[in-house]
Amino acid sequence: MDETRGRVTREGIRIYDSSDFAGMREAGRVAAEILDEVGPLVKPGVTTLELDDFIAGRVTAKGAKSATIGYTPPGREPYMHASCISLNHVVCHGVPGAKVLKAGDILNIDVTVIVDGWFGDTSRMYVAGDLSVKTRRLVEVTHDSLMAGIAAVKPGNTFGDIGHAIQTLVESKRMSVVRDFCGHGLGQVFHAPPNVLHYGKAGTGPVLEPGMFFTIEPMVNLGRPETKELSDGWTAVTRDKSLSAQYEHSVGVTEEGVEIFTLSPAGLFAKAFS
């Protein structure tokens, strides 16, 4: 990363220049396009590893690089897949493998690519077969909570406003927001300040400024919000085995409000329940 690019706030949040938006648009477009393309493959009988293999191939074909293959957080083994695929009660960081999709399964597919040094990070929900009424409601509420959080992004608002908007909507539907994971800053790095919480008090936290780039990625459970990590060191699941859903966009704060970098080129972002 070019450490001289833009400036950094007292909270450690990098403020990018207006010219940097173009790089984020391209990285976001590539990531979203890959999620558009994998959709038709999501059906009963397919394994999550087959989906990941397809995604890895599309990343390469587009001249991009996977941000997750070889990604090694402190104290963990390297992650060796081009996506995270989180099925049913898996909250996030599901590892692709031999698991075969069955009718009615829901899954979040999360892809992060690097294009010319810029990171595009996005995830969305898919369904193998038809959605039950209960599951459809979970997916819809999760999508709507993301969009409520994005609607709170504008200069002068705070990160607490984003979390408050998400939490208020989710809890009004008698569901819960996961507290153990959050969105994050990005740009020319994968993870950076700030932590973008999906719950909180309006008017608190750092003030939003034009040039901030970050993800918003609420995880919503039908049951309680608590999670636990499985022995693979990656997969997080709901403690009460309730279903979980997630949607994620990468966004940038503009002078007027917000730009979503990871919009679906084909308009398929919410297709799981359309």
N, C-alpha and C positions, 0 to 999 in steps of 0.2 A: 504494500500500500504506500502511496505517496503521502508521507506524514506532513508535508507542507500544504496539502490541498485543503482549502477552506479554513475553518477555525474550529476550536473546541470550546464548549461551554464549561462552566465551573463544575458541572455534573459529569463531565467527560464525554458529552454528546457532540459528535462531529457535525458541523454545519457545512454542507456541500454547496458549491457554486451552482448557479442556474445552468451552466453548460454541462454539468454532471448528470442532469436529468436524462439526457439522451442515452447515456450508457445504461442507466437503470431501466429505461423503457425497452431497450433491446434485450437485455438479460431477462427481464420479466416476460417479454413476449415469447421468447424461446421456451421458458419454463411452462408457461400457460399453454402453448401450442402442443407440447409433449403430453400434458394432461388431457387435452382435447383428443389426441390421437390414441391414447391408451384406452379410452372409454369403451369402444366397441369390443374390446377383448375381455372386459369384466363380465363374466357369466359363469353359471354353475359348471363345474368340471375343470376349471382352469386353476392352476396353482399360483400362489403369490410370487413364487420365484419366476414363473413364466412371464408374469407381468413386469417384474423387475428387469428381466433379460431384454424385453422389448424396449423398456425405457432406456436402458444403457445403450442399446443400439441406436435409438433416436437421438440421444445426446451426442454421440459420436458423429452421426450423419449430419447433424446441424453445425458441426464445427465447434461445439461447445465442450466444456469439461464438467464432469460431475464434481460437485463440492463435497459429496458425502463418501465417495469411494476413497478409502484411506484416511478419512477424518478420524483424529485420535484426540479426544478430550483428555485432560489430566486424569490419570488413574484408571483409564479404560483401555480395552483392546481396540485396535483400529476397526472402524465400520467399513464393510466391504461391499456395499450395495449402492445402486444408483437412486434408490428410493427408500422411504419408510412406508410400510403398508400395515395399517392398524385395523384389525378386524373385530367387529362386534364390541366386546367389552375391553378391548385394548384402547387405551387413551391416546398414546403416541409412541413413536420410535419402534413400531413393530418391525421385526426383521423378516424379510422375504424368505420363504422356504417351501417345503413340500406340502403345506396346508392347501387342501383342495376347497375351492369355494362351493358352497351349496346354496340352493334357492333361498332367498330371503336374507342372506348375509349382507351386512353393510360394511364398508371399508373406506378408510381415509388413505389416499395416496399423496405423499409429500415428496416433492422434487425440488432440488436446488441445483442450479447450473451456474457456471462461470463463463461469461462472454466478454472477451477483451478486458478482463480484470474486474468486471462488475458482477455482483451476485444477484440472481433472481430466485426467489424462494416463495413457493406457493403450494397449497394443498386443497383438496376438495373431497367431497363424499361421492361414493359410487354404491350401487346396489346390484347384487347378483340376482336377477329375477325381479319379483314384485315386492314393494314395501308394504308391511303391515301398517295399520292406522297409527299405532303407537310409535313405530319407528319413523314413519313419515313425519310425525309431529316433532320428534327429536331433531331430525335433520333440518326441518324447516326453521325451527327455533334457533338452531346453531347458526345457520346461514344468516338469519335475520339479525342475530346478535352481532355477528361480524360487521354487517352493514350499518348497524346502529353505532358501533364503535368508530367506524370510518367516518360516519356523519358528524362525529364530535371533533374531528381533526380540522383545525384551522388555527392560524396564528392568534396567540393570546389565550387560547384554551390551554388546559393542562393535561398531562397524562392521566391524572386522576379522573378527568372528565370522560376519557375513553373507557376506562375500567368501570366507572359508575354507569355509563350508558349500557354496557354489556350486561353487567350484573343485574341491573334493574329489569331489563327485558327478560332475562333467563329466569330469574326468581319469580317474576310475575306469572310465568308459565309453570311454576311448581317443579322446576328442574334446578340443577346445581352447576356452578362454575368451578372448574378445577383450579385449585390454588397452587399446585406444586410445579406448574410449568407456565411459561409466559412467552410473549413476543420479545423481540430484540432489535437493536439497531443493526444495520447492515449497510453495504455500499461496496467498498473495495475490500471488505472483510466479511466473513460469514456471520460472526456474532460480535456485537459491540454494545456499549451502553447506548440507550437505557434498557432496563428491563421493562417491558410493556405489560403491566398486570391487567388481567381481564375482570377485575373487581376493584372497588375502591371508592373513595369519597370525592365528590365533585369539587373542583377548585384546588386540589392538592397535587403535589409532585411538580416536576420541572415544567416550565412554560413552553409550549410549542412555538417553534420558530421556522420560517421558510428555510428550506435546505436540509431539514432533518429527514433521514430515510430510516424506516423501521418496518417490522412486520406486526400485524395484528392477527392472532390465531387462536381464538377462544376454543377451549375444549369444554363440552357440556355433557353432563351425565344425567340419565333418567333417575338415578338414585342419588346417593350421597357423593360429595366431592372428593373423598379420600382416594388416594392411589397407592400402589405398591409396585416395586420394580422386581421383575423376574430374574432368575439366576443367570440369564444370558448377559446381564449387565446393561441392557438397553430397553427391553420391552416394559412399558408401564401399563398397568391394568387397573380397573376400578376394584377397590377392596371388596365391595359388596356384589361384584359380578354383574352390575347393571350395565346396560348399553351406553356407549359413549360416542360422540361425534365431534368433528372438528372441521373448520374452514379457515383458510389463511390467504391473506393478500400481503404483498409488499407495497408500501405506499411512501409518498414523499409529501412533505408540507410545502405548499405553494404560497405565494403572496395572497391569493384569494381563498385558499382552502386546502384541498388535498388532490393529489393525483394517484390513481391506482395503477401500478406498473404491471400487474399480473392479470389484467382482464383477459378473459377467454377470447381469442380471435374469432372463434366460431359461435360465441354467445352461449357456451355450454356450462358455465360455472355452476349453475344451480340445477343442472339437468337431472340429478339423482331423484328429485321429487317433482319434476315438471310433467 
